[in-house]
Every structure is written in structure tokens, then in C-alpha cells.
Amino acid sequence: MDLDLRTLRYFVAVAETLNFSKAAARLNISQPPLSLAIRQLEEKMGAQLFERNSRHVSLTPAGAVLYKEALFLLSHASSLKNRLQHTTESGRLRIGFVGSMVYRGLPTLLQLLAPEGGQINIELAESNSGDIVDKVAMGHVDVGFIHSNKLPADLHDKEIVSEPFLLCVHKDNPVLQNRSHALADFSTQRFIFFSRHVSPVYYEILLSMCISSGFFPRAVDETRHWLSILSMVSRNMGVSLVPACMQHCGLPDLRFLEFEHTQRSITSVIWSGKKQDPIVSRAIEIILGFYKAT
């Protein structure tokens, strides 16, 4: 059904004032075209919207239903207009990020990328590294923050964070009763690793640290997010090897232990090698400058 926004505004004005003269004054039009518009609306709807006589105007049940819907449609139209204007008047930056970036300075970085009162509209999308790579390659995301991952030839990347891994265990883990402990002391316990399917490179790094310590994990559970891993350890469901930044996650009952190893957790920023929007190019400069300074 063809319902224009102007007619809906006319209808809402009458529904709220219950007086055609007052509604016409509110709309800054004369009464005859308003009355005509309402009659035409009733014909389109195939229902009487108002009970009216010389003294009184009231909504019919059909009119009451239309009033609620009209308010929603007008509100949605106004919101959509504002969003489109904002997108047109300012730039857009779409960022994909792995969850651990929250603990690697992402909140502060966002303030630099889109300062209050600035002209950049940032859209965030949390995902795993593999999905972010695909989205940047397809042009659905402008800038991505990922862990170690193989990249297509048409993507650029730059390492921004290199940090050690820590052993994450529950505070009541019996091995902690020993004065000293090494990774091999936990060899008989369940290990929780980052999913091999989501990030085969990361999975192999975690597994290699165990093998270098002289054991192959007896049991390995896999998840798709670091916070899921830490939540499981917090519930005493196993132990894990996690990037050092995750010690700031704030989950209860966790202990983070250093252990002897040479592997590093690498985080990179990636972007398309095709011609860039100036906003994306500037964002890359800010990102690289921020992590170089920190």
C-alpha cells in the first residue's frame, strides 16, 4: 500500500489533537486539504479511522492501530534520515578485531581514530582472525586486527604487538602447591587451546610449546575465543597458554604464570592493498603510530 510520510504526519496530528482545526494549525496548512487527505487515507486503508461529528472527533479501533504504526514508521524514517546524513557528512571506518584487542589498547586507539566531535563514524565487528581476513579481502571491513594468520597476496599487514605467552591456571590447581613449577608439571591436565579450525597457526604454536617442554597434551579442548578459554579455566575446567595481555581480563580465580619458551603472540593490523579511501589511509597511520609509541 502506497502511504507517504506526509499523509501519515497529517493523520498523527489529527489523532493527537482530535480536532481538525487544531491539527491544521499545527501543520501550518488550511483545514480543507487536511480533511481531504484523511478521507483519501481512509479510502486507501479501506477502514474508517475517525468517528466525527460537529462537536467531537475520536479514533476508531482501526485508527488506534494505525496511530501506533504511524508513530513507528515516522520515527524509523527520521532515524534513517539522520543515519544517512551522518554517513554522507562524515567518513566511515569499518574495523574488524579479535576479542583480545580490548586488552591491547583498542579503547584508547578508538578515541584517537574518532575523537569526540570528529567526523569519523566507526563501525566495530568482533570476530576471529580467519573471518576478519576474509572480510578485509572482500571489502566488507576496512581495517582488521588479527593474530598470526596466512594472508592473500592483495592484503597488507604490519605487526603491532609482540608479547609472550603465559600459563593460565585456576588458583586452586594442586601443582601450585609446589615451590617451583614448569609447563611440564601440568602435562597430565586438560589443556584448552584456541580452535585449530579458526586459527591453525595459533593452534600449532600452542601445541609446539607443550612438545618443546617434553610432552604431548593428554586432552585438548578447543574454543573460538580467548575469553571463552579463560572462562573455562576460571571454572577449573583445564589450563591454557594465553597471550600476556589476557591477564588483564578481570575474571576471578585465575593465576598467570611465566614459563620458559621462545614463542611470541603476534598481533597485526591488516588492510587491502587496493586504492584506499583517505580515511582508511589516515587510520593506518594513526594505528601504526599508536602502537609504535606504546
Secondary structure, 3 states (H helix, E strand, C coil): CCCCHHHHHHHHHHHHHCCHHHHHHHHCCCHHHHHHHHHHHHHHHCCCCEEECCCCEEECHHHHHHHHHHHHHHHHHHHHHHHHHHHHHCEEEEEEECHHHHHCCHHHHHHHHCCCCCCEEEEEEECCHHHHHHHHHHCCCCEEEEECCCCCCCEEEEEEEEEEEEEEEECCCHHHHCCCCCHHHHCCCEEEEECCCCCHHHHHHHHHHHHHCCCCCCEEEEECCHHHHHHHHHCCCCEEEEEHHHHHCCCCCEEEECCCCCCEEEEEEEEECCCCCHHHHHHHHHHHHHHHHC
